């Protein structure tokens, strides 16, 4: 089962309410996305920690229902 | 041998180690191909570990790094990141700097 952009945004916003999120469906199959996420939660954290937070917000869906999501994160 | 022990052995006995889908000569996933190409571009000798050959390794490395996706790059025993991070570090020059600091290049 694939995830929609709306569902992905909701999952991320649940954990990071202040996040600005831009998601692109790269090939139009609801399965390969890229996301640019900006949130103050990332401030002072390493890239690995930032990406781990995004994965955490996706509640184990990354690598399962969600096959491919390329992530760019930025603090504020 | 326990999976975790096997993984730790691989990571410790290879200075640059890429857990990937497929092999460096024939990656089987675009993300694995990207990281493999970056390392080749920088002329880095690296050990490619094909996780598609062993489901235990595939699950084990995700748990060990606490990271849900493949590829995963280790440099001198340290988890550096997945495809997005490596690509970003390559583009900013940070990856080369790290490899220099770790005396790989």
Backbone of each chain as nested JSON, in Angstrom:
{
  "chains": [
    {"id": "A", "residues": [
      {"number": 1, "name": "UNK", "atoms": {"N": [0.824, -1.203, 0.0], "CA": [0.0, 0.0, 0.0], "C": [0.866, 1.264, 0.0]}},
      {"number": 2, "name": "UNK", "atoms": {"N": [0.528, 2.152, -0.867], "CA": [1.331, 3.38, -0.965], "C": [0.756, 4.478, -0.067]}},
      {"number": 3, "name": "UNK", "atoms": {"N": [1.561, 5.478, 0.185], "CA": [1.137, 6.612, 1.0], "C": [0.945, 7.844, 0.123]}},
      {"number": 4, "name": "UNK", "atoms": {"N": [-0.079, 8.626, 0.437], "CA": [-0.281, 9.845, -0.35], "C": [0.539, 10.992, 0.253]}},
      {"number": 5, "name": "UNK", "atoms": {"N": [0.726, 12.029, -0.546], "CA": [1.462, 13.204, -0.068], "C": [0.81, 13.756, 1.194]}},
      {"number": 6, "name": "UNK", "atoms": {"N": [-0.519, 13.766, 1.193], "CA": [-1.269, 14.288, 2.335], "C": [-0.964, 13.491, 3.608]}},
      {"number": 7, "name": "UNK", "atoms": {"N": [-0.942, 12.174, 3.465], "CA": [-0.655, 11.323, 4.629], "C": [0.766, 11.534, 5.151]}},
      {"number": 8, "name": "UNK", "atoms": {"N": [1.708, 11.665, 4.22], "CA": [3.1, 11.883, 4.633], "C": [3.212, 13.206, 5.379]}},
      {"number": 9, "name": "UNK", "atoms": {"N": [2.594, 14.24, 4.817], "CA": [2.648, 15.558, 5.456], "C": [2.063, 15.505, 6.862]}},
      {"number": 10, "name": "UNK", "atoms": {"N": [0.958, 14.788, 6.992], "CA": [0.292, 14.722, 8.29], "C": [1.201, 14.037, 9.32]}},
      {"number": 11, "name": "UNK", "atoms": {"N": [1.806, 12.93, 8.925], "CA": [2.684, 12.201, 9.844], "C": [3.836, 13.084, 10.313]}},
      {"number": 12, "name": "UNK", "atoms": {"N": [4.418, 13.831, 9.366], "CA": [5.557, 14.682, 9.732], "C": [5.096, 15.836, 10.627]}},
      {"number": 13, "name": "UNK", "atoms": {"N": [3.965, 16.43, 10.262], "CA": [3.48, 17.572, 11.043], "C": [3.059, 17.158, 12.455]}},
      {"number": 14, "name": "UNK", "atoms": {"N": [2.602, 15.919, 12.611], "CA": [2.228, 15.455, 13.949], "C": [3.416, 15.545, 14.91]}},
      {"number": 15, "name": "UNK", "atoms": {"N": [4.619, 15.232, 14.388], "CA": [5.809, 15.26, 15.243], "C": [6.472, 16.636, 15.252]}},
      {"number": 16, "name": "UNK", "atoms": {"N": [6.343, 17.357, 14.112], "CA": [6.978, 18.682, 14.023], "C": [5.941, 19.684, 13.541]}},
      {"number": 17, "name": "UNK", "atoms": {"N": [5.166, 20.197, 14.471], "CA": [4.047, 21.075, 14.079], "C": [4.482, 22.313, 13.315]}},
      {"number": 18, "name": "UNK", "atoms": {"N": [5.72, 22.77, 13.513], "CA": [6.135, 24.013, 12.857], "C": [6.721, 23.781, 11.459]}},
      {"number": 19, "name": "UNK", "atoms": {"N": [6.797, 22.507, 11.04], "CA": [7.533, 22.186, 9.815], "C": [6.9, 22.75, 8.546]}},
      {"number": 20, "name": "UNK", "atoms": {"N": [7.782, 23.256, 7.676], "CA": [7.375, 23.602, 6.314], "C": [7.775, 22.413, 5.456]}},
      {"number": 21, "name": "UNK", "atoms": {"N": [6.817, 21.86, 4.728], "CA": [7.105, 20.632, 3.986], "C": [6.733, 20.78, 2.523]}},
      {"number": 22, "name": "UNK", "atoms": {"N": [7.709, 20.455, 1.681], "CA": [7.46, 20.451, 0.233], "C": [7.684, 19.026, -0.238]}},
      {"number": 23, "name": "UNK", "atoms": {"N": [6.64, 18.405, -0.795], "CA": [6.811, 17.029, -1.264], "C": [6.52, 16.943, -2.749]}},
      {"number": 24, "name": "UNK", "atoms": {"N": [7.403, 16.213, -3.437], "CA": [7.169, 15.991, -4.864], "C": [6.999, 14.505, -5.104]}},
      {"number": 25, "name": "UNK", "atoms": {"N": [6.0, 14.16, -5.913], "CA": [5.839, 12.772, -6.349], "C": [6.699, 12.647, -7.613]}},
      {"number": 26, "name": "UNK", "atoms": {"N": [7.823, 11.96, -7.483], "CA": [8.834, 12.028, -8.536], "C": [8.411, 11.373, -9.847]}},
      {"number": 27, "name": "UNK", "atoms": {"N": [7.687, 10.262, -9.76], "CA": [7.28, 9.608, -11.005], "C": [5.768, 9.412, -11.121]}},
      {"number": 28, "name": "UNK", "atoms": {"N": [5.033, 9.962, -10.154], "CA": [3.577, 9.877, -10.232], "C": [3.006, 8.517, -9.862]}},
      {"number": 29, "name": "UNK", "atoms": {"N": [3.733, 7.761, -9.019], "CA": [3.235, 6.43, -8.658], "C": [2.885, 6.299, -7.167]}},
      {"number": 30, "name": "UNK", "atoms": {"N": [2.828, 7.442, -6.443], "CA": [2.567, 7.422, -5.003], "C": [3.587, 6.578, -4.247]}},
      {"number": 31, "name": "UNK", "atoms": {"N": [4.768, 6.459, -4.756], "CA": [5.733, 5.552, -4.132], "C": [7.165, 6.077, -4.136]}},
      {"number": 32, "name": "UNK", "atoms": {"N": [7.445, 7.059, -4.98], "CA": [8.786, 7.65, -5.02], "C": [8.648, 9.155, -4.844]}},
      {"number": 33, "name": "UNK", "atoms": {"N": [9.037, 9.611, -3.645], "CA": [8.863, 11.024, -3.349], "C": [10.187, 11.683, -2.987]}},
      {"number": 34, "name": "UNK", "atoms": {"N": [10.2, 13.002, -3.094], "CA": [11.271, 13.736, -2.443], "C": [10.606, 14.758, -1.535]}},
      {"number": 35, "name": "UNK", "atoms": {"N": [11.213, 15.002, -0.39], "CA": [10.626, 15.933, 0.565], "C": [11.674, 16.896, 1.07]}},
      {"number": 36, "name": "UNK", "atoms": {"N": [11.284, 18.166, 1.111], "CA": [12.161, 19.159, 1.717], "C": [11.455, 19.639, 2.977]}},
      {"number": 37, "name": "UNK", "atoms": {"N": [12.104, 19.461, 4.103], "CA": [11.459, 19.773, 5.371], "C": [12.29, 20.786, 6.147]}},
      {"number": 38, "name": "UNK", "atoms": {"N": [11.644, 21.858, 6.545], "CA": [12.315, 22.879, 7.342], "C": [11.595, 22.99, 8.676]}},
      {"number": 39, "name": "UNK", "atoms": {"N": [12.355, 22.892, 9.762], "CA": [11.739, 22.987, 11.08], "C": [12.77, 23.426, 12.095]}},
      {"number": 40, "name": "UNK", "atoms": {"N": [12.316, 24.12, 13.129], "CA": [13.284, 24.569, 14.136], "C": [13.76, 23.397, 14.985]}},
      {"number": 41, "name": "UNK", "atoms": {"N": [13.025, 22.284, 14.934], "CA": [13.397, 21.074, 15.665], "C": [14.767, 20.556, 15.198]}},
      {"number": 42, "name": "UNK", "atoms": {"N": [15.163, 20.913, 13.964], "CA": [16.431, 20.424, 13.42], "C": [17.632, 21.243, 13.891]}},
      {"number": 43, "name": "UNK", "atoms": {"N": [17.36, 22.411, 14.456], "CA": [18.458, 23.298, 14.85], "C": [19.439, 22.593, 15.784]}},
      {"number": 44, "name": "UNK", "atoms": {"N": [20.715, 22.701, 15.448], "CA": [21.754, 22.142, 16.311], "C": [21.898, 20.632, 16.227]}},
      {"number": 45, "name": "UNK", "atoms": {"N": [21.145, 19.985, 15.329], "CA": [21.248, 18.526, 15.207], "C": [22.053, 18.142, 13.965]}},
      {"number": 46, "name": "UNK", "atoms": {"N": [22.711, 16.977, 14.037], "CA": [23.449, 16.494, 12.87], "C": [22.464, 16.024, 11.813]}},
      {"number": 47, "name": "UNK", "atoms": {"N": [22.964, 15.903, 10.571], "CA": [22.094, 15.429, 9.474], "C": [21.491, 14.069, 9.814]}},
      {"number": 48, "name": "UNK", "atoms": {"N": [22.303, 13.198, 10.382], "CA": [21.798, 11.86, 10.714], "C": [20.642, 11.976, 11.707]}},
      {"number": 49, "name": "UNK", "atoms": {"N": [20.825, 12.8, 12.736], "CA": [19.76, 12.985, 13.725], "C": [18.506, 13.592, 13.082]}},
      {"number": 50, "name": "UNK", "atoms": {"N": [18.726, 14.547, 12.169], "CA": [17.59, 15.196, 11.506], "C": [16.799, 14.183, 10.69]}},
      {"number": 51, "name": "UNK", "atoms": {"N": [17.505, 13.367, 9.922], "CA": [16.81, 12.376, 9.096], "C": [16.141, 11.312, 9.96]}},
      {"number": 52, "name": "UNK", "atoms": {"N": [16.788, 10.967, 11.08], "CA": [16.186, 9.983, 11.989], "C": [14.857, 10.491, 12.536]}},
      {"number": 53, "name": "UNK", "atoms": {"N": [14.791, 11.812, 12.796], "CA": [13.538, 12.388, 13.282], "C": [12.434, 12.25, 12.233]}},
      {"number": 54, "name": "UNK", "atoms": {"N": [12.804, 12.476, 10.967], "CA": [11.815, 12.339, 9.898], "C": [11.347, 10.879, 9.822]}},
      {"number": 55, "name": "UNK", "atoms": {"N": [12.321, 9.951, 9.861], "CA": [11.956, 8.533, 9.816], "C": [11.051, 8.178, 10.992]}},
      {"number": 56, "name": "UNK", "atoms": {"N": [11.382, 8.754, 12.172], "CA": [10.582, 8.471, 13.367], "C": [9.144, 8.945, 13.153]}},
      {"number": 57, "name": "UNK", "atoms": {"N": [8.998, 10.129, 12.552], "CA": [7.651, 10.658, 12.339], "C": [6.853, 9.762, 11.392]}},
      {"number": 58, "name": "UNK", "atoms": {"N": [7.552, 9.017, 10.542], "CA": [6.864, 8.15, 9.577], "C": [6.508, 6.787, 10.184]}},
      {"number": 59, "name": "UNK", "atoms": {"N": [6.814, 6.632, 11.451], "CA": [6.376, 5.468, 12.241], "C": [6.627, 4.113, 11.572]}},
      {"number": 60, "name": "UNK", "atoms": {"N": [7.833, 3.908, 11.124], "CA": [8.191, 2.597, 10.576], "C": [7.691, 2.348, 9.159]}},
      {"number": 61, "name": "UNK", "atoms": {"N": [7.054, 3.37, 8.554], "CA": [6.535, 3.161, 7.195], "C": [7.631, 3.26, 6.141]}},
      {"number": 62, "name": "UNK", "atoms": {"N": [8.698, 3.99, 6.503], "CA": [9.805, 4.136, 5.565], "C": [10.441, 2.777, 5.303]}},
      {"number": 63, "name": "UNK", "atoms": {"N": [10.608, 2.438, 4.045], "CA": [11.177, 1.136, 3.699], "C": [10.126, 0.047, 3.661]}},
      {"number": 64, "name": "UNK", "atoms": {"N": [8.908, 0.375, 4.079], "CA": [7.807, -0.583, 3.982], "C": [6.73, -0.048, 3.036]}},
      {"number": 65, "name": "UNK", "atoms": {"N": [5.636, 0.536, 3.613], "CA": [4.611, 1.103, 2.725], "C": [5.189, 2.189, 1.831]}},
      {"number": 66, "name": "UNK", "atoms": {"N": [6.176, 2.881, 2.406], "CA": [6.776, 3.976, 1.669], "C": [8.111, 3.496, 1.125]}},
      {"number": 67, "name": "UNK", "atoms": {"N": [8.153, 3.273, -0.176], "CA": [9.356, 2.658, -0.743], "C": [10.522, 3.644, -0.829]}},
      {"number": 68, "name": "UNK", "atoms": {"N": [10.256, 4.805, -1.373], "CA": [11.363, 5.723, -1.6], "C": [10.978, 7.16, -1.291]}},
      {"number": 69, "name": "UNK", "atoms": {"N": [11.666, 7.732, -0.323], "CA": [11.456, 9.136, 0.003], "C": [12.834, 9.746, 0.2]}},
      {"number": 70, "name": "UNK", "atoms": {"N": [13.213, 10.597, -0.719], "CA": [14.501, 11.223, -0.518], "C": [14.274, 12.503, 0.281]}},
      {"number": 71, "name": "UNK", "atoms": {"N": [15.149, 12.724, 1.248], "CA": [14.89, 13.763, 2.25], "C": [15.961, 14.849, 2.248]}},
      {"number": 72, "name": "UNK", "atoms": {"N": [15.522, 16.084, 2.306], "CA": [16.424, 17.197, 2.563], "C": [15.885, 17.919, 3.785]}},
      {"number": 73, "name": "UNK", "atoms": {"N": [16.731, 18.123, 4.774], "CA": [16.254, 18.786, 5.984], "C": [17.041, 20.067, 6.233]}},
      {"number": 74, "name": "UNK", "atoms": {"N": [16.399, 20.986, 6.915], "CA": [17.055, 22.249, 7.23], "C": [16.471, 22.828, 8.508]}},
      {"number": 75, "name": "UNK", "atoms": {"N": [17.324, 23.408, 9.327], "CA": [16.843, 24.092, 10.517], "C": [16.351, 25.481, 10.133]}},
      {"number": 76, "name": "UNK", "atoms": {"N": [15.955, 26.252, 11.123], "CA": [15.464, 27.598, 10.793], "C": [16.418, 28.667, 11.324]}}
    ]},
    {"id": "B", "residues": [
      {"number": 1, "name": "UNK", "atoms": {"N": [27.784, -17.566, 13.142], "CA": [28.087, -16.305, 13.825], "C": [26.815, -15.448, 13.92]}},
      {"number": 2, "name": "UNK", "atoms": {"N": [26.681, -14.755, 15.012], "CA": [25.552, -13.846, 15.158], "C": [25.613, -12.749, 14.092]}},
      {"number": 3, "name": "UNK", "atoms": {"N": [24.442, -12.324, 13.627], "CA": [24.406, -11.288, 12.586], "C": [25.131, -10.022, 13.023]}},
      {"number": 4, "name": "UNK", "atoms": {"N": [24.871, -9.604, 14.261], "CA": [25.453, -8.352, 14.733], "C": [26.98, -8.429, 14.746]}},
      {"number": 5, "name": "UNK", "atoms": {"N": [27.477, -9.588, 15.184], "CA": [28.917, -9.799, 15.249], "C": [29.51, -9.79, 13.828]}},
      {"number": 6, "name": "UNK", "atoms": {"N": [28.789, -10.435, 12.923], "CA": [29.227, -10.496, 11.534], "C": [29.314, -9.076, 10.948]}},
      {"number": 7, "name": "UNK", "atoms": {"N": [28.278, -8.269, 11.221], "CA": [28.242, -6.9, 10.708], "C": [29.378, -6.072, 11.296]}},
      {"number": 8, "name": "UNK", "atoms": {"N": [29.573, -6.197, 12.61], "CA": [30.636, -5.44, 13.267], "C": [31.988, -5.821, 12.674]}},
      {"number": 9, "name": "UNK", "atoms": {"N": [32.168, -7.111, 12.405], "CA": [33.408, -7.567, 11.779], "C": [33.633, -6.926, 10.421]}},
      {"number": 10, "name": "UNK", "atoms": {"N": [32.57, -6.908, 9.602], "CA": [32.684, -6.319, 8.261], "C": [33.041, -4.84, 8.378]}},
      {"number": 11, "name": "UNK", "atoms": {"N": [32.337, -4.139, 9.278], "CA": [32.529, -2.696, 9.433], "C": [33.938, -2.379, 9.933]}},
      {"number": 12, "name": "UNK", "atoms": {"N": [34.435, -3.222, 10.847], "CA": [35.753, -2.95, 11.419], "C": [36.901, -3.381, 10.522]}},
      {"number": 13, "name": "UNK", "atoms": {"N": [36.643, -4.319, 9.62], "CA": [37.768, -4.779, 8.798], "C": [37.818, -4.097, 7.435]}},
      {"number": 14, "name": "UNK", "atoms": {"N": [36.884, -3.156, 7.182], "CA": [36.921, -2.396, 5.93], "C": [36.821, -0.901, 6.236]}},
      {"number": 15, "name": "UNK", "atoms": {"N": [37.832, -0.148, 5.824], "CA": [37.844, 1.283, 6.143], "C": [36.617, 1.998, 5.593]}},
      {"number": 16, "name": "UNK", "atoms": {"N": [36.261, 1.644, 4.354], "CA": [35.062, 2.226, 3.754], "C": [34.17, 1.077, 3.311]}},
      {"number": 17, "name": "UNK", "atoms": {"N": [32.972, 1.085, 3.834], "CA": [32.115, -0.069, 3.655], "C": [30.701, 0.412, 3.289]}},
      {"number": 18, "name": "UNK", "atoms": {"N": [30.19, -0.072, 2.157], "CA": [28.864, 0.365, 1.716], "C": [27.895, -0.817, 1.701]}},
      {"number": 19, "name": "UNK", "atoms": {"N": [26.893, -0.728, 2.57], "CA": [25.825, -1.725, 2.553], "C": [24.847, -1.288, 1.477]}},
      {"number": 20, "name": "UNK", "atoms": {"N": [24.651, -2.141, 0.49], "CA": [23.907, -1.713, -0.69], "C": [23.061, -2.834, -1.269]}},
      {"number": 21, "name": "UNK", "atoms": {"N": [22.194, -2.454, -2.216], "CA": [21.433, -3.452, -2.964], "C": [22.183, -3.697, -4.266]}},
      {"number": 22, "name": "UNK", "atoms": {"N": [22.637, -4.915, -4.452], "CA": [23.471, -5.235, -5.598], "C": [24.942, -5.093, -5.23]}},
      {"number": 23, "name": "UNK", "atoms": {"N": [25.789, -5.089, -6.249], "CA": [27.229, -4.959, -6.018], "C": [27.716, -3.687, -6.709]}},
      {"number": 24, "name": "UNK", "atoms": {"N": [28.899, -3.155, -6.305], "CA": [29.373, -1.897, -6.894], "C": [29.385, -1.916, -8.424]}},
      {"number": 25, "name": "UNK", "atoms": {"N": [29.691, -3.07, -9.008], "CA": [29.741, -3.169, -10.477], "C": [28.337, -3.175, -11.075]}},
      {"number": 26, "name": "UNK", "atoms": {"N": [27.353, -3.62, -10.307], "CA": [25.978, -3.693, -10.812], "C": [24.968, -3.444, -9.689]}},
      {"number": 27, "name": "UNK", "atoms": {"N": [24.837, -2.169, -9.287], "CA": [23.861, -1.845, -8.237], "C": [22.434, -2.173, -8.712]}},
      {"number": 28, "name": "UNK", "atoms": {"N": [21.587, -2.593, -7.784], "CA": [20.227, -2.966, -8.184], "C": [19.188, -1.98, -7.673]}},
      {"number": 29, "name": "UNK", "atoms": {"N": [19.628, -0.78, -7.342], "CA": [18.702, 0.243, -6.868], "C": [19.357, 1.584, -7.132]}},
      {"number": 30, "name": "UNK", "atoms": {"N": [18.573, 2.568, -7.528], "CA": [19.119, 3.867, -7.905], "C": [19.891, 4.543, -6.788]}},
      {"number": 31, "name": "UNK", "atoms": {"N": [19.405, 4.389, -5.55], "CA": [20.067, 5.053, -4.423], "C": [21.438, 4.423, -4.152]}},
      {"number": 32, "name": "UNK", "atoms": {"N": [21.483, 3.091, -4.254], "CA": [22.768, 2.398, -4.066], "C": [23.726, 2.778, -5.184]}},
      {"number": 33, "name": "UNK", "atoms": {"N": [23.181, 2.947, -6.378], "CA": [24.016, 3.309, -7.515], "C": [24.626, 4.695, -7.317]}},
      {"number": 34, "name": "UNK", "atoms": {"N": [23.815, 5.627, -6.813], "CA": [24.306, 6.984, -6.596], "C": [25.515, 7.003, -5.664]}},
      {"number": 35, "name": "UNK", "atoms": {"N": [25.385, 6.335, -4.516], "CA": [26.487, 6.37, -3.543], "C": [27.714, 5.652, -4.098]}},
      {"number": 36, "name": "UNK", "atoms": {"N": [27.475, 4.536, -4.768], "CA": [28.56, 3.782, -5.371], "C": [29.317, 4.639, -6.393]}},
      {"number": 37, "name": "UNK", "atoms": {"N": [28.561, 5.382, -7.185], "CA": [29.188, 6.255, -8.197], "C": [30.003, 7.364, -7.557]}},
      {"number": 38, "name": "UNK", "atoms": {"N": [29.475, 7.931, -6.48], "CA": [30.187, 9.003, -5.78], "C": [31.529, 8.489, -5.268]}},
      {"number": 39, "name": "UNK", "atoms": {"N": [31.515, 7.299, -4.646], "CA": [32.751, 6.74, -4.1], "C": [33.753, 6.455, -5.229]}},
      {"number": 40, "name": "UNK", "atoms": {"N": [33.244, 5.933, -6.335], "CA": [34.126, 5.646, -7.467], "C": [34.707, 6.94, -8.016]}},
      {"number": 41, "name": "UNK", "atoms": {"N": [33.861, 7.972, -8.103], "CA": [34.301, 9.269, -8.594], "C": [35.447, 9.809, -7.741]}},
      {"number": 42, "name": "UNK", "atoms": {"N": [35.399, 9.555, -6.439], "CA": [36.439, 10.045, -5.532], "C": [37.619, 9.064, -5.455]}},
      {"number": 43, "name": "UNK", "atoms": {"N": [37.558, 8.021, -6.302], "CA": [38.622, 7.007, -6.332], "C": [38.809, 6.288, -5.003]}},
      {"number": 44, "name": "UNK", "atoms": {"N": [37.726, 6.014, -4.33], "CA": [37.798, 5.346, -3.034], "C": [37.671, 3.835, -3.23]}},
      {"number": 45, "name": "UNK", "atoms": {"N": [38.576, 3.12, -2.604], "CA": [38.454, 1.673, -2.555], "C": [37.443, 1.339, -1.479]}},
      {"number": 46, "name": "UNK", "atoms": {"N": [36.369, 0.674, -1.836], "CA": [35.406, 0.371, -0.77], "C": [34.873, -1.046, -0.898]}},
      {"number": 47, "name": "UNK", "atoms": {"N": [34.42, -1.537, 0.229], "CA": [33.821, -2.868, 0.258], "C": [32.312, -2.706, 0.077]}},
      {"number": 48, "name": "UNK", "atoms": {"N": [31.769, -3.292, -0.961], "CA": [30.318, -3.28, -1.148], "C": [29.722, -4.555, -0.569]}},
      {"number": 49, "name": "UNK", "atoms": {"N": [28.743, -4.397, 0.294], "CA": [28.085, -5.576, 0.866], "C": [26.663, -5.629, 0.329]}},
      {"number": 50, "name": "UNK", "atoms": {"N": [26.385, -6.673, -0.426], "CA": [25.063, -6.804, -1.053], "C": [24.057, -7.382, -0.057]}},
      {"number": 51, "name": "UNK", "atoms": {"N": [23.165, -6.513, 0.442], "CA": [22.219, -6.979, 1.471], "C": [21.108, -7.841, 0.874]}},
      {"number": 52, "name": "UNK", "atoms": {"N": [20.996, -7.805, -0.463], "CA": [19.948, -8.626, -1.088], "C": [20.304, -10.119, -1.025]}},
      {"number": 53, "name": "UNK", "atoms": {"N": [21.588, -10.388, -0.749], "CA": [22.017, -11.786, -0.677], "C": [21.716, -12.41, 0.67]}},
      {"number": 54, "name": "UNK", "atoms": {"N": [21.455, -11.596, 1.661], "CA": [21.27, -12.128, 3.005], "C": [20.269, -11.26, 3.783]}},
      {"number": 55, "name": "UNK", "atoms": {"N": [19.08, -11.783, 3.936], "CA": [18.008, -11.052, 4.613], "C": [18.404, -10.683, 6.05]}},
      {"number": 56, "name": "UNK", "atoms": {"N": [19.194, -11.55, 6.712], "CA": [19.627, -11.246, 8.077], "C": [20.503, -10.006, 8.115]}},
      {"number": 57, "name": "UNK", "atoms": {"N": [21.39, -9.902, 7.125], "CA": [22.26, -8.719, 7.062], "C": [21.42, -7.474, 6.782]}},
      {"number": 58, "name": "UNK", "atoms": {"N": [20.447, -7.635, 5.889], "CA": [19.607, -6.499, 5.508], "C": [18.855, -5.94, 6.723]}},
      {"number": 59, "name": "UNK", "atoms": {"N": [18.262, -6.826, 7.508], "CA": [17.542, -6.382, 8.704], "C": [18.529, -5.929, 9.772]}},
      {"number": 60, "name": "UNK", "atoms": {"N": [19.622, -6.705, 9.9], "CA": [20.602, -6.441, 10.954], "C": [21.24, -5.067, 10.855]}},
      {"number": 61, "name": "UNK", "atoms": {"N": [21.581, -4.654, 9.632], "CA": [22.263, -3.363, 9.483], "C": [21.293, -2.223, 9.782]}},
      {"number": 62, "name": "UNK", "atoms": {"N": [19.999, -2.432, 9.456], "CA": [19.005, -1.398, 9.768], "C": [18.906, -1.198, 11.276]}},
      {"number": 63, "name": "UNK", "atoms": {"N": [18.971, -2.317, 12.008], "CA": [18.889, -2.22, 13.47], "C": [20.165, -1.626, 14.05]}},
      {"number": 64, "name": "UNK", "atoms": {"N": [21.304, -2.089, 13.549], "CA": [22.587, -1.628, 14.08], "C": [22.742, -0.109, 13.93]}},
      {"number": 65, "name": "UNK", "atoms": {"N": [22.366, 0.412, 12.756], "CA": [22.528, 1.851, 12.52], "C": [21.317, 2.642, 12.986]}},
      {"number": 66, "name": "UNK", "atoms": {"N": [20.242, 1.948, 13.349], "CA": [18.971, 2.595, 13.648], "C": [18.565, 3.477, 12.462]}},
      {"number": 67, "name": "UNK", "atoms": {"N": [18.572, 2.863, 11.293], "CA": [18.345, 3.589, 10.038], "C": [17.535, 2.665, 9.123]}},
      {"number": 68, "name": "UNK", "atoms": {"N": [16.381, 3.108, 8.626], "CA": [15.471, 2.156, 7.977], "C": [15.741, 1.855, 6.504]}},
      {"number": 69, "name": "UNK", "atoms": {"N": [16.707, 2.538, 5.914], "CA": [16.874, 2.359, 4.47], "C": [18.287, 1.921, 4.093]}},
      {"number": 70, "name": "UNK", "atoms": {"N": [18.389, 1.393, 2.886], "CA": [19.649, 1.005, 2.265], "C": [19.809, 1.928, 1.051]}},
      {"number": 71, "name": "UNK", "atoms": {"N": [20.952, 2.426, 0.702], "CA": [22.302, 2.116, 1.2], "C": [22.671, 2.785, 2.522]}},
      {"number": 72, "name": "UNK", "atoms": {"N": [23.748, 2.281, 3.108], "CA": [24.305, 2.864, 4.318], "C": [25.82, 2.844, 4.189]}},
      {"number": 73, "name": "UNK", "atoms": {"N": [26.411, 3.997, 4.453], "CA": [27.874, 4.095, 4.302], "C": [28.558, 4.197, 5.663]}},
      {"number": 74, "name": "UNK", "atoms": {"N": [29.557, 3.348, 5.84], "CA": [30.395, 3.385, 7.044], "C": [31.812, 3.764, 6.645]}},
      {"number": 75, "name": "UNK", "atoms": {"N": [32.378, 4.722, 7.385], "CA": [33.775, 5.078, 7.165], "C": [34.513, 4.916, 8.482]}},
      {"number": 76, "name": "UNK", "atoms": {"N": [35.542, 4.089, 8.474], "CA": [36.323, 3.779, 9.681], "C": [35.423, 3.499, 10.879]}},
      {"number": 77, "name": "UNK", "atoms": {"N": [34.489, 2.624, 10.689], "CA": [33.651, 2.167, 11.799], "C": [32.499, 3.08, 12.153]}},
      {"number": 78, "name": "UNK", "atoms": {"N": [32.4, 4.235, 11.461], "CA": [31.349, 5.19, 11.83], "C": [30.286, 5.282, 10.739]}},
      {"number": 79, "name": "UNK", "atoms": {"N": [29.018, 5.229, 11.136], "CA": [27.927, 5.39, 10.186], "C": [27.86, 6.843, 9.733]}},
      {"number": 80, "name": "UNK", "atoms": {"N": [27.989, 7.068, 8.429], "CA": [28.038, 8.438, 7.916], "C": [26.691, 8.884, 7.356]}},
      {"number": 81, "name": "UNK", "atoms": {"N": [25.94, 7.935, 6.776], "CA": [24.625, 8.329, 6.292], "C": [24.117, 7.443, 5.173]}},
      {"number": 82, "name": "UNK", "atoms": {"N": [22.917, 7.785, 4.702], "CA": [22.318, 7.115, 3.564], "C": [22.509, 7.958, 2.316]}},
      {"number": 83, "name": "UNK", "atoms": {"N": [21.793, 7.635, 1.276], "CA": [21.996, 8.269, -0.028], "C": [21.854, 9.798, 0.02]}},
      {"number": 84, "name": "UNK", "atoms": {"N": [20.801, 10.299, 0.657], "CA": [20.565, 11.756, 0.65], "C": [21.703, 12.511, 1.319]}},
      {"number": 85, "name": "UNK", "atoms": {"N": [22.131, 11.999, 2.473], "CA": [23.188, 12.673, 3.229], "C": [24.516, 12.612, 2.475]}},
      {"number": 86, "name": "UNK", "atoms": {"N": [24.836, 11.452, 1.919], "CA": [26.101, 11.302, 1.198], "C": [26.129, 12.222, -0.031]}},
      {"number": 87, "name": "UNK", "atoms": {"N": [24.984, 12.288, -0.711], "CA": [24.902, 13.14, -1.895], "C": [25.119, 14.607, -1.51]}},
      {"number": 88, "name": "UNK", "atoms": {"N": [24.455, 15.011, -0.435], "CA": [24.581, 16.389, 0.048], "C": [26.031, 16.677, 0.455]}},
      {"number": 89, "name": "UNK", "atoms": {"N": [26.646, 15.715, 1.166], "CA": [28.028, 15.895, 1.634], "C": [29.006, 15.931, 0.469]}},
      {"number": 90, "name": "UNK", "atoms": {"N": [28.695, 15.146, -0.568], "CA": [29.552, 15.143, -1.754], "C": [29.47, 16.49, -2.449]}},
      {"number": 91, "name": "UNK", "atoms": {"N": [28.252, 16.984, -2.616], "CA": [28.062, 18.241, -3.34], "C": [28.671, 19.427, -2.6]}},
      {"number": 92, "name": "UNK", "atoms": {"N": [28.663, 19.37, -1.271], "CA": [29.2, 20.499, -0.5], "C": [30.712, 20.371, -0.28]}},
      {"number": 93, "name": "UNK", "atoms": {"N": [31.279, 19.207, -0.655], "CA": [32.714, 19.01, -0.45], "C": [33.039, 18.412, 0.914]}},
      {"number": 94, "name": "UNK", "atoms": {"N": [31.992, 18.259, 1.73], "CA": [32.173, 17.762, 3.098], "C": [32.655, 16.306, 3.131]}},
      {"number": 95, "name": "UNK", "atoms": {"N": [32.188, 15.522, 2.157], "CA": [32.556, 14.105, 2.12], "C": [34.049, 13.948, 1.885]}},
      {"number": 96, "name": "UNK", "atoms": {"N": [34.559, 14.736, 0.942], "CA": [35.982, 14.678, 0.637], "C": [36.791, 15.085, 1.873]}},
      {"number": 97, "name": "UNK", "atoms": {"N": [36.306, 16.119, 2.543], "CA": [36.984, 16.597, 3.748], "C": [37.022, 15.497, 4.811]}},
      {"number": 98, "name": "UNK", "atoms": {"N": [35.879, 14.825, 4.973], "CA": [35.796, 13.753, 5.968], "C": [36.773, 12.626, 5.63]}},
      {"number": 99, "name": "UNK", "atoms": {"N": [36.816, 12.272, 4.338], "CA": [37.713, 11.208, 3.903], "C": [39.172, 11.602, 4.121]}},
      {"number": 100, "name": "UNK", "atoms": {"N": [39.447, 12.89, 3.966], "CA": [40.809, 13.374, 4.21], "C": [41.128, 13.341, 5.706]}},
      {"number": 101, "name": "UNK", "atoms": {"N": [40.177, 13.812, 6.5], "CA": [40.373, 13.798, 7.953], "C": [40.605, 12.376, 8.453]}},
      {"number": 102, "name": "UNK", "atoms": {"N": [39.857, 11.434, 7.852], "CA": [39.994, 10.031, 8.281], "C": [41.162, 9.333, 7.586]}},
      {"number": 103, "name": "UNK", "atoms": {"N": [41.933, 10.109, 6.838], "CA": [43.133, 9.613, 6.144], "C": [42.838, 8.474, 5.161]}},
      {"number": 104, "name": "UNK", "atoms": {"N": [41.697, 8.566, 4.487], "CA": [41.371, 7.595, 3.446], "C": [41.949, 8.094, 2.116]}},
      {"number": 105, "name": "UNK", "atoms": {"N": [41.903, 9.434, 1.936], "CA": [42.507, 10.011, 0.726], "C": [43.492, 11.111, 1.124]}}
    ]}
  ]
}
